[in-house]
Amino acid sequence: MNGFLIIDKPKGITSAQCVYKLRSKLGTKKIGHCGTLDPIATGLLPVCIGEATKYSNYASNLDKVYEVGIEFGVETDTGDITGKIVSKTQFNGFKEKFDKSLIELEGVHDQIPPMYSAIKINGNPLYYWARKGVHLYRDSRKVSIKEIELIKKSKNVAILKIACSKGTYIRSLVEKLGRDLGSCATMISLRRLEVGGLVLDEESCSLDETHDSLIEKFLPCDAMLGEMDKIELNSEDTKKVRNGLSIDYNAQLKNKGLVRIYTEEELFIGIGVVNESKKLLPKRLLSTN
């Protein structure tokens, strides 16, 4: 039982609760999720099972696409509608400045993680400290907003589609947009549509599906590694790599660094690193048992 499942997470439960339900349904403890979704959020939650858990970090680092609902003229302490209202401001409608503000949000920015987030400081997530009324210093991080598309707008509500890098806090982006427009804003809905090359479609799973139905929708262990270069090894080199040895590899690669490793029979065996000396070093290999 090894691979990925693409869960369509429902609203109102945590990503961890999704994992707990799947552990019970699939009868295995070796399950984790790749990229947390807040309880208010719905949509694509990649879940890794068995040997695929070796690649959870790489899956979490992929770009994301979200659809976010925004209410202007109101701000909460959590940045979304689950929090307490801390500010109300007149919103004068969607004028010319709105389109300009969307364009200005695109690009690379420094973003400070919100206090209501899962980042751990002093052994506890930030939301733990926020609920105690303690506000801690947070280092800013670079995030990249690839594209913002306006889906719909009416009165004081807008729906945007946002493509962004890992680690982007959409709530913080919403609040910044509100301030840029001379008002304030809060997130009223969030749905994740894509992670890397995976999208919500008919292969996505519901937590209500049966054990057998979930098994049928398993994706292979390399399903979320498509951004890495792919290399194939002959049987002799495959044996060396599986034994933890490095081998010479001087083929031209599009991207430096991590690569997906396959046998001549197209069997995925794991990931490795091609260094500057044109050596392939194994990094995270599937078990041969």
KOLZA-660939 format. One line per 5 residues: their letters; for each residue y, z negated, x of C-alpha. Coordinates in steps of 0.02 Angstrom, whole numbers, plus 50000, padded with zeros to 5 digits. Each point is the difference from the previous one (the first is absolute). Last residue first. Layout:
// KOLZA-660939
a	Y:Z:X ~ ...
// end
This chain:
// KOLZA-660939
ntsll	49722:49993:50570 ~ 50111:50124:50094 ~ 50157:49899:49965 ~ 50156:50104:49980 ~ 50114:50009:50150
rkpll	50173:49927:50028 ~ 50074:50037:50173 ~ 49898:50124:50103 ~ 50093:50067:50153 ~ 50027:50186:50022
kksen	50070:50040:50172 ~ 50131:50134:50025 ~ 50090:49895:50132 ~ 50145:49974:49879 ~ 49884:49911:49879
vvgig	49893:50065:49857 ~ 49966:49853:49886 ~ 49851:49974:49885 ~ 49949:49995:49818 ~ 49831:49988:49915
iflee	49832:50087:49980 ~ 50038:50134:49870 ~ 49854:50122:49981 ~ 50058:50181:50008 ~ 49830:50058:50071
etyir	50079:50026:50172 ~ 50040:49814:49995 ~ 50167:49935:49944 ~ 50142:49897:50076 ~ 50168:49974:49915
vlgkn	50142:49987:50125 ~ 50131:49871:50049 ~ 50124:50039:50138 ~ 50102:50158:50015 ~ 50021:50111:49849
klqan	49971:50187:49992 ~ 49857:49994:50125 ~ 49952:50129:50133 ~ 49825:49974:50067 ~ 49981:49907:50166
ydisl	49869:49869:49957 ~ 49910:49911:50142 ~ 49890:49858:49939 ~ 50019:49812:49978 ~ 49848:49890:49974
gnrvk	49973:49878:49858 ~ 49818:50042:49967 ~ 50051:50099:49846 ~ 50116:50100:50113 ~ 49858:50042:50120
ktdes	49882:50051:49860 ~ 50131:50112:49921 ~ 50033:50079:50170 ~ 49817:50051:50014 ~ 49985:50057:49819
nleik	50152:50112:50008 ~ 50168:49931:49945 ~ 50120:50055:49863 ~ 50185:49954:49994 ~ 50117:49971:49853
dmegl	50184:49960:50026 ~ 50062:49852:49900 ~ 50099:50022:49838 ~ 49838:50013:49901 ~ 49949:49820:50032
madcp	49997:49941:49820 ~ 49836:50079:49946 ~ 49913:49966:50166 ~ 49886:49865:49928 ~ 49944:50115:49860
lfkei	50066:49986:49821 ~ 49902:49898:49872 ~ 50019:50063:49822 ~ 49814:49999:49954 ~ 49987:49818:50056
lsdht	50139:49952:49880 ~ 49909:50078:49852 ~ 49839:49911:50048 ~ 50084:49829:50007 ~ 50085:50028:49833
edlsc	50184:50041:49977 ~ 50124:49869:49940 ~ 50090:49990:50166 ~ 50051:50181:49971 ~ 49967:50131:50132
seedl	50092:50153:50062 ~ 49897:50159:50015 ~ 50089:50077:49850 ~ 50164:49991:50094 ~ 50117:49879:50091
vlggv	50037:50077:50168 ~ 49928:49989:50175 ~ 50081:50094:50145 ~ 50090:49848:50070 ~ 50013:49877:49857
elrrl	50059:50078:49837 ~ 50058:49955:49825 ~ 50050:49817:50014 ~ 50077:49939:49837 ~ 50148:49882:49989
simta	50092:49934:49848 ~ 50159:49904:49957 ~ 50079:49994:50172 ~ 50172:49921:50004 ~ 50176:50065:50020
csgld	50177:49950:50045 ~ 50172:50081:49981 ~ 50117:50093:50115 ~ 49884:50150:50012 ~ 49951:49955:50179
rglke	49959:49825:49937 ~ 49876:50068:49872 ~ 49921:50115:50129 ~ 49979:49854:50119 ~ 49911:49900:49865
vlsri	49881:50144:49967 ~ 49960:50019:50185 ~ 49964:49814:50012 ~ 49880:50014:49852 ~ 49918:50152:50080
ytgks	49952:49901:50154 ~ 49947:50125:50133 ~ 49860:49937:50112 ~ 49915:50168:50018 ~ 50113:50152:49996
caikl	50080:50074:49846 ~ 49989:50126:49858 ~ 50099:49942:49848 ~ 49991:50064:49822 ~ 50142:49929:49897
iavnk	50017:49940:49820 ~ 50173:49949:49940 ~ 50068:49874:49875 ~ 50180:49955:49956 ~ 50033:50131:49866
skkil	49867:50133:50032 ~ 49921:50068:50159 ~ 49839:50093:50039 ~ 49897:50065:50145 ~ 50127:49991:50141
eieki	49915:50044:50164 ~ 50016:49901:50160 ~ 49927:50066:50163 ~ 49940:49941:50170 ~ 50070:49823:49998
svkrs	49955:49933:50172 ~ 49993:49814:50038 ~ 50052:49908:50157 ~ 49981:49813:49988 ~ 50123:49856:49984
drylh	49951:49829:50064 ~ 49993:49865:49868 ~ 50095:49834:50003 ~ 49934:49878:49870 ~ 50061:49952:49827
vgkra	49925:49840:49932 ~ 50016:49973:49812 ~ 49820:49942:49984 ~ 49956:50160:49908 ~ 50078:50098:50143
wyylp	49891:49908:50128 ~ 49839:50052:49913 ~ 50071:50175:49970 ~ 50018:50018:50189 ~ 49814:49982:50028
ngnik	49942:49841:50088 ~ 49946:49957:50178 ~ 50174:49977:50074 ~ 50049:50174:49940 ~ 49880:50114:49907
iasym	50055:50164:49921 ~ 49943:50002:49818 ~ 50170:50036:49923 ~ 50126:49908:49891 ~ 50120:49961:50142
ppiqd	50037:50185:50014 ~ 49959:50094:50161 ~ 50159:50053:50094 ~ 50014:50190:50011 ~ 50069:50099:50146
hvgel	50012:50182:49947 ~ 49925:50170:50040 ~ 50040:50143:49882 ~ 50033:50013:49814 ~ 50110:49869:49919
eilsk	50154:50109:50029 ~ 49926:50136:49889 ~ 49976:49877:49857 ~ 50179:49937:50021 ~ 50068:50176:49990
dfkek	49909:50032:49836 ~ 50069:49837:49928 ~ 50177:50028:50063 ~ 50022:50146:49881 ~ 49986:49884:49850
fgnfq	49852:49911:49924 ~ 50074:49863:49893 ~ 50134:49868:50020 ~ 49887:49852:50029 ~ 50088:49835:49967
tksvi	49921:49857:50097 ~ 49873:49866:49961 ~ 49937:49882:50135 ~ 49867:49870:50032 ~ 49873:50048:49868
kgtid	49838:49906:50030 ~ 49852:50099:50063 ~ 49861:50103:49921 ~ 50122:50143:49970 ~ 50007:50047:50183
gtdte	50102:49956:50155 ~ 49928:49824:50007 ~ 50163:49905:49971 ~ 50053:50121:49865 ~ 50138:50132:49987
vgfei	50073:50086:49847 ~ 50121:50145:49975 ~ 49875:50138:50036 ~ 49820:50001:49940 ~ 49881:50095:50113
gveyv	49826:50073:49972 ~ 49906:50050:50157 ~ 49874:50138:50033 ~ 49925:49979:50172 ~ 49937:50108:50144
kdlns	49928:49921:50157 ~ 49985:50041:50185 ~ 49846:49938:50094 ~ 49991:49837:50098 ~ 49885:49913:49876
aynsy	49865:50131:50027 ~ 50002:49968:50188 ~ 49985:49813:49972 ~ 49854:50021:49879 ~ 49898:50104:50123
ktaeg	49864:49876:50047 ~ 49992:49952:49815 ~ 49916:50170:49974 ~ 49839:49925:50069 ~ 49975:49899:49842
icvpl	50127:50035:49864 ~ 50183:50053:50011 ~ 50117:49995:49851 ~ 50147:50118:49982 ~ 50121:49940:49864
lgtai	50082:50143:49908 ~ 50092:49948:49844 ~ 50084:49850:49923 ~ 50135:49879:50056 ~ 50056:49838:49916
pdltg	49861:49904:50090 ~ 50064:50061:50169 ~ 49901:50137:50088 ~ 49930:49961:50172 ~ 49948:50135:50122
chgik	49819:50040:50042 ~ 49886:49888:49897 ~ 49845:49908:50062 ~ 49814:49995:49967 ~ 49854:49928:50099
ktglk	49950:49869:49873 ~ 49871:50107:49910 ~ 49926:49999:49825 ~ 50092:50152:49934 ~ 50068:49915:49843
srlky	50032:49831:50081 ~ 50083:50070:50154 ~ 50096:50122:49890 ~ 50075:49859:49897 ~ 50051:49904:50156
vcqas	50080:50156:50075 ~ 50105:50030:49844 ~ 50052:49817:50006 ~ 50062:50027:50178 ~ 50110:50145:49942
tigkp	50081:49880:49878 ~ 49990:50011:49812 ~ 50129:50037:49865 ~ 50004:50189:49996 ~ 49841:50100:50024
kdiil	49944:50070:50168 ~ 49936:50179:49997 ~ 49868:49973:50133 ~ 49959:50134:50128 ~ 49834:49946:50074
fgnm	49961:50018:50184 ~ 49837:50005:50097 ~ 49839:49908:50042 ~ 49865:49933:49884
// end
